[in-house]
Amino acid sequence: MTTALPRRLAQLTVPTATCLVAVAAVPLLEPEGRLVTLSALALLALAAGRIMSLAATTEVERLRQEKATLEQVVRLTGDGIVLLGSDGRVRLWNRAMERLMGVPSGGAVGRRYDDLLAGSDSSGASATLDRLLAGVGPDSPYASAEVQLTTNDGPGHWVCCDHSLQFEDGAWTADVVTVHDVTRLREIERAKADFVAAVSHELRTPITPIKGYVELLRAKGESMSEELRQDVLRTVAERTSHMARLIEDLLLVSRISSEGPGAVVLALQLELVDLVEETRRAAADYLRDPTRQVSLEPPAEPLEISADPLRLSQIVMNLLSNAHKYSPPDAPIRLRLWREDGWAKVAVIDQGRGIPEEEMQRIFNKFHRVEDPMTMTASGTGLGLYIARELARAMGGEVDASSSPQGGSTFTVRLPLARQAANVASS
């Protein structure tokens, strides 16, 4: 019996639990070769069954934990994830998609892709699912497109949809779509393009008269009257100064971008100045020009602050230039100065076209122009307000704006009074 047992075990296809019983029974053979009793084998079989049951339970628990982890990753990832069935309907819609689209998972699952994510591509064509997946196949199961979604209020934000498909028998059965909001990138690209166009225009504007007048001086300078010659030279000097300011603005913006706002602080030459006098000096050209209707409303007492006179003048000039560009020629512009709660304040108040509410959060961004660059009527690079705010912040202050459409705009600069600034520096 004992010699036949190994042969019989080898001939049988048995489950793992039975093999464990056989292995456990070997050391229980008596010296005379007799096998232990069947009751002992039964106990061994029961123990083996319990071991296998425990192993199966452990494996199920492991799979459950892995599934829970995967679900958590899909749910909490910052990228939008959508799973589509072969019918083009949503089977999974994660939390990032809820945040991006404003549609809860319960309102998205079961709906068609085209009802939720179809929009217009960069050429203006409709980006439906069938059109996006027209070129995919088992050998190339990927597709990607940037789409501008359409909302009830008109064109919405831009999203990049990356499709990864699973194929069976030549037909796709599942599509995993990762969605990224690329609206900010689109805005940056547009700002760069607008900036290049604006800078090109701004540089060409002074270069043209400079070149023309230099050629005039070379050809007829000796025969020109002294008064005419001085007038030509004055125009050339003004246009050259305009170009120098533009280049200085570009260098300052480049420095802030590469080194941070701290670079501006280190470059300041602070001294005790009167905000009223510095504002009067910065606005002198505007105040003397009868066609610009700029009025100064100073307080009865000086407003002493610690500031860099050159940069302070640049702030006031940028705000006055902005008000002048976006106001009718005959519209008055007010320069109001006062003190309030330890601050010296100057407000540039115009009666121009105003700023739309949706633009208020972006007017201080680099290169941002309120106008459409294709139809713009005002010149400029879109750097004036950005530079004014950065310089004010570098001197411990701030620039704020308020406006209403067709009701004019108010830009207010606040800087700490000299005593307030000294208290802040010593604390």
Number of C-alpha atoms within 10 A of each C-alpha: 8 10 9 8 12 12 10 9 13 10 9 8 9 10 8 11 18 16 16 17 19 16 10 14 16 12 10 15 13 10 7 6 11 12 18 14 10 9 9 13 17 12 12 19 20 14 15 19 17 13 14 15 13 12 12 12 12 12 12 12 12 12 12 12 12 12 12 12 12 11 12 12 12 19 18 12 12 16 17 23 21 24 22 23 17 15 12 18 20 21 18 19 24 23 20 20 23 16 12 16 17 11 14 14 16 11 11 22 17 17 15 18 21 15 11 14 19 18 22 19 18 12 8 10 11 16 22 17 15 11 10 17 17 9 11 15 16 14 8 10 16 19 17 15 16 20 27 24 19 16 11 6 6 7 12 14 16 23 22 18 22 17 22 18 22 16 15 9 7 10 12 17 15 19 23 20 21 18 23 19 19 16 17 11 11 14 13 15 12 15 19 15 13 20 21 14 14 20 19 12 15 17 15 13 15 18 17 11 15 20 11 12 18 15 12 14 15 9 11 12 16 10 9 13 11 11 9 11 18 12 12 20 16 12 16 20 13 14 19 15 13 17 18 12 13 19 14 12 17 16 12 17 20 12 15 16 12 10 11 12 16 12 15 19 17 9 10 16 12 15 13 13 18 20 26 24 14 16 23 18 14 21 20 13 13 20 16 12 10 10 12 18 16 23 17 16 13 18 12 9 10 16 22 20 23 22 25 18 20 13 20 20 18 20 25 23 20 19 22 24 16 20 26 23 15 21 21 14 12 12 16 18 23 19 22 18 23 19 17 10 8 14 21 24 22 24 22 23 24 26 22 23 17 20 21 12 11 8 12 14 9 13 19 22 16 20 25 24 23 17 12 9 18 8 7 12 11 15 16 19 22 22 21 25 22 20 23 24 18 23 25 20 18 20 22 16 17 18 23 12 17 14 20 16 12 13 13 20 22 22 20 19 24 23 26 26 24 21 14 16 17 13 11 11 8 6 5
